[in-house]
Amino acid sequence: EVTRKAVPSAVVSFAVKNERDAGGIMITASHNPPAWNGFKINGDYGGSAFAEITQAVEAELAKITAPPAFANTKVNTFDPDKDYLAALEKLVNLSAIKRSDITVIVDPMFGSGSGYIPALLPKAIEIRGQRDPLFGGVNPEPIAKNLAFTMQWMKGRKFRKPALCIVLDGDADRIGGVDEQGNYLNSHHIFVLLLYFLVKHRKAQGKIIKTFNITSKVDLLCKKHGLELLEVPIGFKYICAHMLKEYILIGGEESGGMGIRGHVPERDGILAGLMLLELMAKERLPISKILKNIMADVGPFYYDRLDLTLDKEKIASIKAKLKENPPTKIAGKKIVDIKTLDGFKFLFADGSWVLFRPSGTEPLLRIYVEAPSAADVKKILAAAAVIGTK
């Protein structure tokens, strides 16, 4: 079966599980440049395929010596949206959001997430919702450097009431945000906000999963509420594996992918965005104020990431140097611990950290930094960039 129109990755995942299909295929570049169009495989459980599935597919592809003939193949089309939207209605208190005075804005970044939140919340305002296969000339990844238009749009409105712009990536499985003041909400903010919402307002329990590059404030919240925390390598497939066999409340990754219990074991930016709106409706506060209150409880946290375009040989050289001769200080801060679950993560006494890790999809060395102040983040990132280019 083929969907009748372009749909988000989470909608394909939901349809596979909902219709009890053997699997699913999603053609998308996701958050990458359009030319990086890829072939995503879903298992029958409605999540990303594990290595044994992809390796079996690759083995079959290797046997093909000529293009297969599809001329007489019958293709059925279907619309998965109705069931998907009905499922979201059961997971989110839409009535509470509608009764609130929140101004809802959605920026799908010209991607397939267009129309879904307005279908559930008719008063929502959608910007950059028209289809553009080149995504306006910007990679459809919901990070600050790609959201200059959106942040300026929000600043220009001067909202008198609580407002939130939910930003979705090209295939709508990742989320970013822009608050009523035009400030960017990164994936760390969103994970902490969603965890706070589920624990405080849903009274939910369960294990929490974070990837190696997510804020350490998740650790503090889990300790505060007596929740077991699992830390996994970077990649949602590691979160999915736990969601299939354990009682996982929420799992999240730095790239903006959030998976929540009761749905599919997959990222869904649309569901995550709706839950942020429900949090605002329940607290009757702007998202910036809610985040400020959380920071007052667990401490301030700021974050940034630098992507260095390097060839394979240079990346291999830096990895060898970090392994064999790691630094003892970075930006004048003494390193108190080193973790190597996925890359090289250097921890400092004040809770800040820097992680060096090659991208799994692009020729990049990614450098991630978290610190108690924006100034510290900038300082550590600059020093780490020197290490990453020597």
Summary of the structure (lengths in Angstrom):
residues: 390
radius of gyration: 21.0
end to end distance: 51.2
largest distance: 67.8
contacts: 1316
relative contact order: 0.12
helix: 39%
strand: 23%
